[in-house]
Amino acid sequence: MFERFPLWLLCLLIVIETGQFSLNDVSAAESPSSFGFARTEITPEVPLRLSGYGNRDTVYESIDEPLYVRAMAIQSPEKKICALVSLDSIGFAGTFTDRIAGKVKQKYGLNRDQIVICSTHSHTSPQPMEGLSNIFATPLTEAQREASQNYWNKVEQRIVQTVGKAIKDLQPGALSLVTGKVGFAQNRRVLKNGKWTGFGVNPEGPVDHSLPVLKVTDATGKLRGLVFNYACHCTTFGSDYNCLNGDWAGYASKYIEEQYGDIVAVCTIGCGADQNPIRGNKEVAKDLAIGHGR
């Protein structure tokens, strides 16, 4: 259990245990800490090339689901604010993160060590303009490159705005850690005589099916938001599927938010680099992703 905690979550739990934040047995009314959540849509306005697979050479065919940036802000009793941001994307370069951190510092006063920006790593999300530059067999055309650059410029702005909205949303709350379990991740590193031979399904490989959840409630006990982590790629869809989709992480956030109403459900995928979800061909992949998310 908890073999594949993301580092940010481990650090937060250490801070909690040392007394800077309240966990479990303190009500929201008594809590010296405050929490805020925000969500902003980042669905492209025009079709773009999707990342994740090198043989993709056309823009996406349609939009299955909108994409979002989600954020949680935490304020300690000493009024220090930290923010966690999760983005429905394949990933992004350090230079992208640095620019966002600089703008967040300028607008909201958060230092670089007060913000974490991560990706759900959906392989049915737009190709980044920085990083993964060698993934495609067919490079982006100039028109595709311009459209992608315009998109990522807007995403950058919306991430900064979302952090600001989460900070503005800060209010006293009770923070608790609960743990669930799901089972769709599979180790994908195939070994022969102890050496890696390629990607596939390795039933003997390590996997962590624990689902740690940080839950924030208000003074009435009502759920305000949560962060959940499952160590697994967002690769339910293969290269033959060319539609915009946040994969299981996007569906999970969507269904949690629909079930509980006015909340934000932030997803992180932890140490899931060697894990794939149960996958299928183009005809069944969407149903599988929905099932994983539920």
N, C-alpha and C positions, 0 to 999 in steps of 0.2 A: 504494500500500500504506500502511496505517495512517493514512489520511486522516481517519478517524472514531474515533480513540482517545478513550475517556472521560477527563476531566481527572484523575480519581483515579488511573488507571493510568499516565498520563504522569508525574504527580508521583512515584508509587512507583518508576518506572523511573529517574527522575532521582536519587532517594535511593539506589537500588541502585548506580548508576554512580558516585556520590560516595563509596561505600565503607561506608555504614552498614549495608547488608545484603549478603550474599554471593550471587553469581549464577553459575550454570553450573559453574565449575571448582573449587568447594570442596565436599567431601563433607559429608554431614549430621553426621558425627562431628567434623569440623573446623570446622563452621559456628559463628560467634558469635551467630547469630540463631535465634529459635525461632518456631514457627508452630502455630496451633491452628485446628480447624474444628468446626463444630456445625450441626445441622439440627433444626428443630422444626416439627411439623405445625400448620397454621393453617386447616384446613378448617372451614367453618362447621358448627355443630351443628344449625341449622335453615335452611331455604331463605331466601335473601335476594335482593334485586334486584341484577342484574348491571349493571355500568357499561359505558361504551364507546360506547353508541348511544342516541340520544335517544328512539327509538320503543319501547323496552322498557318495559312497564308491569305485568309480573307477576314474581313470584319465579322463580328458576331451576327447571327441570323435574326435573333429576337431576344427579348428580355423576359426571363422566367420570373425573376424576383429583383426588387430594388436592392441596392447596396447602401450600407450605412457606415458612419463613423460613430462610435459610442465611447463615452468617457465617464469615469468616476473621479470625483475630487474628494480628498480627505483633509480635514483641518484638525490639527492636534490642539490640546489645551493651551499650548504656547503660541497658537495661531499660525503655525507653520502649515502650509498647504502643499500637498502632493497630488499628482494627477496620473491616472492610468488611462491610456487611450488604446482602443482596439479598432482596427480598420478592416473592412471587408476588401481584402486585396491579396495578391500573390506575395507581396513584399515590397521593400523599397530600400534605397541605398542610405548609407550613413549621412551623406551630404543632405539628403531630403530631411532626415531627422534633425540634423543640426540647424537647418534653416527654420524649421518649426520651433525648435527649442529656443532659438534666438528671438523669434517673434513673440513667443509666450513669455519669455523673460522681459521683453520690452513692454508688452501690454499688461501683464499680470504680476510681474515680479518674481516668477518662479525660476530658480536656478536650474542648471542642467540636471543635477541629481535629484530634482523634485518632480521630474516627469518621465514616464515610461510610455513609449509608443510602440505598439506591436501590431502584427498582422495575423489574420486568420488563415492566411496562405491558401486562399481559394484558387484552384487552377482553372476556374471559369470566371476570372476577373481580368480587368484590363492590364495589358503589358505596361510596366513602369518605364519612365523615360530615363531613369538612372538605375543601373544594375541590370543583370540578365540580358545584356546587350548582344550576347552571342547565342541566344537560345534558338532563334529562328533560322531555318534553312533559307527562307525567303525574307529578306530584310523589309522593314516598313517602307512604303512609298513616302514621298515628301508630303503628300496630302494626309496620309495616315499619321505620319510623325507630327505634323502640325496639329491635327485633331487631338492626338494623345497628349501633346504638350499643353494645349489649352485645358484639357481635362485635369491633368495633374496640378496645374496652377490653381484651379478652382478647389481641388481636393485639399491642397495645402492651406488655402484660406479657410476652408470649412473645418479643418481640424483645429486650427487656432480658435475659431469662433466657438466650436463645441467645448473646448477647454474652458473658455470664458463663461459659457452657459452653465457648465457644471459647477464652476466656482460661484456663480450667482445663485445657484440652487442650494448652496450649503445650508444645512439646518441640523440641529441635534438629532442623533440617531443611535440606535443600539446595533452593534456589529457582532455577528455570530458566525461561527464556522460549522457547517454541516457537510456530511459526506454521503454521496450516493454512489451508484455503480452502473456502468453501461458496458456493453460487450462487443462493439462492432470493430474495434481496432485489431489489426493483425500485423505481426512483425513482417517487414517486407525485405529484409536482407537475407538472401539465400546464401548459405555457407556450404562449402565442401572441403572436408579435411581442415576445418578451421579458417578457411579463406573465403572472402566474398567472391561470389561468382555472378552476381546480378540481382535485379529486383524480381520479386515474386512473392510467394507466401511461405513463410517459415514458421510452421506450427510449434516448433521447439524454441523459437526465439523469445526474448523477454518482451513483456507487454504489461502495461499498468491500466487496469480498467476502473480505477477509482475516479470519482467525480467530485473533487472538493468544490464547495460553494461558499463564498463570502456573502452573507445576507445582511442587508440593512433595513431596519424597521423604524417607524416613527413612534411618537409618544403613545399612540393608541394601539401599537402592535402591528399596524398595517405595513406591508412590504412596500419599500420605496425603490429598491433596486438590488441588483446582485451581480457578482462576478463568478463565472463558473469556468473550470478548466478541465479539458480532456486531452490527453497526449495522443494526437492523431492528425495526420495530413487531411486536408480537404481535397481529396482526389477521388471522390466517388464517381465523378464523370471522367471519361477517358478523352483522348484526343479527337474522337469522332463526334463529340458533343460540342457544338459551337454556339451556345446560348449563354447569356449573362446570368450568373447564379452564384450565390454565396455558399453553396454546398451545405453540408450538414450543420456547420456553425451558424450560417445565416438562418436556416430553418429553425434551429434550436432557439436562437434569440427571438425569432418571430413568434414561435408558438408560446414561449414563456411570457412574452409581452402581451400577447393576445389573451392568455389565460388570466393574468393578474391585472390587466388594465393599465393604468397610468404608471408604468415602471420602465426602467431600462435594464436589459439583461446583457451584460458585457461578456463576450466569449474570448478566452485565450486557449491556445493549443499546446502550451507547455513544451516538454521535450519530446515532441512527436515526430522527429525527423525520420526515424526508422519504422514508422507505423503508417499503414494504409487502412482506410475503411474497407469493409466488404464492398466489392465493386461489381459492376455488371456492364453489359453492352449498352448501346445507345437507347435501346427500347425500354430497359428496366432501370437505368441509372437514376433517373429522377425519382422514381418511387423509392428506391433504396435511400437516396439522400433525405427524402422526406421522412422515411422511417427512422433513419439515424437521428434526425433532429427531434423527433417526437420522443 
